[in-house]
């Protein structure tokens, strides 16, 4: 007898959960720098082209497949053809690695949110972060100790993941999304409003949005735009197929994809305005060009911004707390979605009840995450994140597009989503899924490989790149094949 599948309580709950998954740390610390370094306002031309020719079409693909076949990513692809099942397990394994190091970053954000009340990072935020907070070792292969405050933070994050996913789709993920996501947008609005009123904010925004039209002619800028859109929408991670599988029979797939993409876009724009307003204020305070204070990623969040907040008086305390809470909220919704995607796949494959599989995954995940709580954790994060995003996730998305475009046929998915959606997508979607999206993703992967051979990532030695980079990709592929050979034990398969 077929088991009754869990469902979202409402379409609104699904949309919030999907947006929560898409909106992550990269929206806050990656997108603003991407705009700045890729032609400013001119970057929005390739960016919106990427939204319409890759982001939304792939969201429709993943929503459509998940809804049609009612399962996690591995189950959906195995129902299309058993030989494709491993392609569904590869992103699940990649997501497991992502979830482990994501918990470390969120642990940092929680700790920094608490430190913001008194700005206990001191005057030299660079030294504090690397030497006092991370206690960073001398090399990626030098593991000496576990940094206890970070380990405690990781435990808290995993406990939250467990508490939400343990309760299920309606009572856990949907309820949490309805609370956290609105708060996230409200906090970011407040940061932006305060940011644009700071002395020097205009200087930062001018640098951000001033268009360099020559950049549009640069193929690398287009590749960057496609990469940004692909990474920021949680495509190729197993999340969106899983989330859409919980939708009722009659739902609006096409509109949901557009809403998710544009809400994610809106948050990226908000983040860019907030970040560069504050960077402009920092440059004004230090009487230096904005170019000298611009950075991205971890350096922006945990070094540059604390430095700004240090010099802002009481508002520095307030904005500091809000900024790091914003990071926590943006990251925790993505963390929960990763936990759900992994739990759903394993639970369905081996017929394990939700509560047991979620508990097991969170316990094992916490233990594995302790590797990132060591004094070499930052190195592991940096290398793994680069290789998983540039190769694991992109290749998984590429293979999904090839399966639908050339085996299942795009019309099969298009007919399914058009039957239940308020507006229909035309044959243009078939062309994009069959040719444009695979073509752009192939170019992106090839470009990454060429760069890798020209200059090894991050200037690291060969050994850590092999161990934490290429080996992780190999583990993903081999592990996916091994799991796919196991027999499905769930009664609904």
Residue, then its C-alpha position, 0 to 999 in steps of 0.5 A: x500500500x502506498x504511503x501518504x506523502x507529507x504536504x505543505x499546508x499552503x502554497x504560501x508556505x512552500x514558496x517561503x520555504x523555497x525562497x528561504x532555501x534560495x536566500x543564503x549567505x551567498x546573497x549577502x556576501x557574494x552577490x554584491x562583490x560579483x556586481x562590483x567586480x563584473x561591470x557594476x550596473x552593466x552586470x545586470x544585463x548578463x544577470x537577468x539573461x541568466x535568470x530567464x535562460x537558466x535560473x527560472x527554466x531550471x527551477x521549473x524543471x526541478x519543481x516539475x520533476x519533483x511534483x510529477x514523480x513525488x519523491x526526493x531527487x534520487x527517487x525522481x530520477x530513478x523513476x525516469x530511468x533506474x540508470x539515472x538514480x546515481x545522478x540524484x545521489x551525487x547532489x545529495x552527497x555534495x549537499x552533505x558536505x555543504x551542510x557540514x561546513x555551513x554549520x561552521x559558518x553559522x556557528x561563527x555568525x551566532x558567536x559574532x552576533x553575541x560579540x556585537x553587543x560589546x564589539x569584543x573583537x577589538x580594534x584589529x578585526x583581521x588578527x582577532x578573526x584568524x588568530x584569536x577566534x579561529x586559532x588558525x593553524x599553519x597549513x591545511x594539513x595541520x590539525x592540532x585541536x578543536x576550537x571549543x566555542x566553534x564546536x559548541x556553535x556547530x552543535x547548536x546549529x545541528x540541534x536547530x536542524x534536527x528540531x525543525x526537520x524532526x517535526x516534519x514539513x508542515x509543523x517544522x519547515x513551513x512554520x519556521x520559514x513563516x517566522x524566519x523569512x519575514x524577519x530576515x527581510x525586515x532586518x535587511x530593510x532596516x540595515x539598508x535604510x540605515x546604511x543609505x543614510x550614513x555619511x559616504x553611503x553614496x560613494x559606495x553605491x556609485x562604485x557599485x552601480x556605475x556601469x562599465x559597458x565594456x564588461x558586457x563584451x567579456x565572456x567571463x562576466x557572462x559565465x560569472x552571471x550564470x554561476x551566480x544565478x545557479x548557485x543562489x537558487x539552490x539548483x542542483x542540490x536536491x532541495x527543490x525537487x524534494x520541496x516540490x514533491x510535497x505540493x498537492x496535485x493541483x498547484x501552480x508550478x510555473x508561477x512558483x518558479x518565477x516568484x522564488x527567482x524574483x524574491x531571491x533577486x530582490x534580496x540580492x539587490x537589497x543586500x548589495x545596497x546595504x553592503x556597499x552603503x556601509x562600505x562607502x561609509x567605511x571608506x569615508x571614515x578612513x579617507x580612502x577609496x572604496x576600492x581599498x575596503x571592498x572585499x567579499x565572502x568571509x573577509x567581508x562578513x567577519x573582518x571588514x564589517x566588524x571593523x566598520x561597526x567598531x567605528x560607528x558608536x552605538x549604531x555599530x552595536x545595533x547594526x552589528x547584531x542585526x547584520x550577524x542575525x541576518x547572516x544566521x537567518x539567511x543561512x539557517x533556512x538553507x541549512x534546514x533545507x539541506x537537512x530535509x533533502x538528505x533525510x528525504x532521500x535516505x528515508x525513502x531509499x531505506x524505508x526509515x521513518x522521518x524521526x529516526x532518519x533525521x536524528x541519525x543524520x543530525x548526530x552523524x552530521x555533527x560528528x563530521x562537522x567537528x573536522x571544521x571546528x578544528x584549527x584547520x577548519x577554514x582551509x577545509x571550508x575554502x577548498x571544499x566549497x570551491x570544488x563542490x560548487x564549481x564541479x559537483x553542483x554544476x555538473x549535477x545540474x548539467x546532467x539533470x538538464x541533459x536527462x530532461x532535454x535529451x531522454x525524458x524530453x522537455x515537452x513531458x515536463x512542460x505538459x505536466x506543469x502547464x496542466x496545473x499552472x495559471x499561465x503556460x510556458x511555451x516551446x522556448x522552454x524546451x530550447x533552453x533546457x535542451x541547448x542553452x542551459x547545458x551549453x552555458x553549464x559546460x562552458x562554466x565547468x570547462x572555464x573552471x578546469x582551465x583556471x585550475x590548471x593555470x593557477x591552482x586554487x587559492x595558491x594551495x599545495x597539490x596535496x590539500x587540493x587533492x584531499x579536500x577538493x578532487x577527492x570529495x568530487x570522486x567520493x560523491x560520484x563513487x558513493x552515488x553509484x554505490x547507493x544507487x545499486x542498493x535495493x529500494x526498501x520503501x513500499x511506495x517505490 
